């Protein structure tokens, strides 16, 4: 179940408060999505060969704890739900065993030439199914 991505915080990602800047949490989560895409067969070779890719259409980020300069982050990713053309993921950013942030995303498999969603290839759907796990308790919550 799940996938893990690791990333060191770069100096230019630190804000005026001395912590990871808001936008770079999302950047690291984006890198984790890219790593998952590679793992399931939706990487650069696939995009080039088919003209299809995964597009994030909705995201919800929770900033829970500060991230200091130079931190070695670990992002665990759980596939919460995968349909014929869409996938819902939950990323959790960890540092020293503590969850620092979470991101829940909904993404569509898009035919870039036609500009609309298209079904995943069977082997990609199978890989998503293998990585599907239970939804974390925060999944599906609205801002309140």
For each residue, the residues with C-beta under 8 A, 3 or more apart:
1: 78 131 132 133
2: 76 77 78 79 131 133
3: 32 35 36 39 76 77 131
4: 74 75 76 77
5: 31 32 35 36 74 75 77
6: 72 73 74 75
7: 28 31 32 72 73 75
8: 70 71 72 73
9: 13 14 20 24 67 68 69 70 71 72 73
10: 13
11: 14 69 70
12:
13: 9 10 20 21 24 27
14: 9 11 18 19 20 21 69
15: 18 19 20 21 22
16:
17:
18: 14 15 68 69
19: 14 15 66 67 68 69
20: 9 13 14 15 24 25 66 67 68 71
21: 13 14 15 24
22: 15 25 26 63
23: 26 27
24: 9 13 20 21 27 28
25: 20 22 28 29 61 63 67 93 101 103
26: 22 23 29 30 59 61 103
27: 13 23 24 30 31
28: 7 24 25 31 32 73 75 93
29: 25 26 32 33 61 75 91 93 101 103 105
30: 26 27 33 34
31: 5 7 27 28 34 35 75
32: 3 5 7 28 29 35 36 75 77 91
33: 29 30 36 37 54 56 77 89 91 105 107
34: 30 31 37 38 43
35: 3 5 31 32 38 39 77
36: 3 5 32 33 39 40 77 79 89 131
37: 33 34 40 42 43 54
38: 34 35 42 43 44
39: 3 35 36 127 131
40: 36 37 124 127 128 131
41: 46 121 123 124 127
42: 37 38 46 47 52 53 54 109 124
43: 34 37 38 46 47
44: 38 47 48
45: 48 49
46: 41 42 43 49 50 52
47: 42 43 44 50 51 52 53 112
48: 44 45
49: 45 46
50: 46 47
51: 47 111 112 113
52: 42 46 47 109 110 111 112 118
53: 42 47 109 110 112
54: 33 37 42 87 107 108 109 110
55: 107 108 110
56: 33 59 105 106 107
57: 106 107 108
58: 105 106
59: 26 56 103 104 105 106
60: 103 104 105 141 143
61: 25 26 29 101 102 103
62: 101 102 103 138
63: 22 25 101
64: 99 100 101 102
65: 95 98 99 100 101
66: 19 20 100
67: 9 19 20 25 71 73 93 95 100 101
68: 9 18 19 20 71
69: 9 11 14 18 19
70: 8 9 11
71: 8 9 20 67 68 95
72: 6 7 8 9 95
73: 6 7 8 9 28 67 93 94 95 100
74: 4 5 6 93 94 95
75: 4 5 6 7 28 29 31 32 91 92 93 94
76: 2 3 4 91 92 94
77: 2 3 4 5 32 33 35 36 89 90 91 92 131
78: 1 2 89 90 92 131 132 133 134 135 136
79: 2 36 82 87 88 89 128 131 132 133
80: 88 89 90 104 132 133 134 135 136 139
81: 87 88 132 135
82: 79 86 87 88 120 125 128 129 132
83: 86 87
84: 119 120 125
85: 108 109 117 118 119 120
86: 82 83 106 107 108 109 117
87: 54 79 81 82 83 106 107 109 120 128
88: 79 80 81 82 104 105 106 107 139
89: 33 36 77 78 79 80 104 105 107
90: 77 78 80 102 103 104 135 136 138 139
91: 29 32 33 75 76 77 102 103 104 105
92: 75 76 77 78 99 101 102 136
93: 25 28 29 67 73 74 75 99 100 101 102 103
94: 73 74 75 76 97 98 99 100
95: 65 67 71 72 73 74 98 100
96:
97: 94
98: 65 94 95
99: 64 65 92 93 94 102
100: 64 65 66 67 73 93 94 95
101: 25 29 61 62 63 64 65 67 92 93
102: 61 62 64 90 91 92 93 99 136 138
103: 25 26 29 59 60 61 62 90 91 93
104: 59 60 80 88 89 90 91 138 139 140
105: 29 33 56 58 59 60 88 89 91
106: 56 57 58 59 86 87 88
107: 33 54 55 56 57 86 87 88 89
108: 54 55 57 85 86 117
109: 42 52 53 54 85 86 87 117 118 119 120 124
110: 52 53 54 55 115 116 117 118
111: 51 52 114 115 116 117 118
112: 47 51 52 53 115
113: 51
114: 111 118
115: 110 111 112
116: 110 111
117: 85 86 108 109 110 111
118: 52 85 109 110 111 114
119: 84 85 109 125
120: 82 84 85 87 109 124 125 128
121: 41 124 125
122: 125 126
123: 41 126 127
124: 40 41 42 109 120 121 127 128
125: 82 84 119 120 121 122 128 129
126: 122 123 129 130
127: 39 40 41 123 124 130 131
128: 40 79 82 87 120 124 125 131 132
129: 82 125 126 132
130: 126 127
131: 1 2 3 36 39 40 77 78 79 127 128
132: 1 78 79 80 81 82 128 129
133: 1 2 78 79 80
134: 78 80
135: 78 80 81 90 139 140
136: 78 80 90 92 102 139
137:
138: 62 90 102 104 141
139: 80 88 90 104 135 136
140: 104 135
141: 60 138 144
142:
143: 60
144: 141
